[in-house]
Amino acid sequence: MVGHACHPNEARTCSTFVEPILITPTQRKDYRNPHVTKVWTLAGQALRSAGRAIIVGHSLPDDDLDVIYLLKHGLGQFANQSPESLTVVEKATDDAMRSIAKYPVWRRYRSIFGPNLDWY
């Protein structure tokens, strides 16, 4: 039927009821849901095939191991490329920007991707 209105939680492609899922930024994430696993797999594939990556506003907390793993393996190809390949945009305090080498977020990104970061 053309133009039929779906329930807000009904998947438009397969007419199957879907339920919203919130994945909180904690160490105890649960990725056993097959739909979340599929999205996570596709995200990794997209990152690996990217020619450039821009990460905005993610502080890369030490305990967010799943995201660190995803980024490290998905964007690892940028570690030895020019800084324009990987851009990180992070809001920092004035004190942190005066001494970027001591800024924990910059240090975490650098430890994973090396010194070739385009940092803002």
CORLINBEL-V836313 format. One record per helix or strand. SS is the DSSP state (A for helix, B for strand). FROM is the first residue (numbers start at 1). TO is the last residue. If there is no record, write none. Layout:
BEGIN
ss: <SS SS>
from: <FROM FROM>
to: <TO TO>
END
This chain:
BEGIN
ss: <B B A B A A B A A A B>
from: <10 17 34 53 65 83 86 94 100 104 118>
to: <10 17 49 56 78 85 89 98 102 113 119>
END
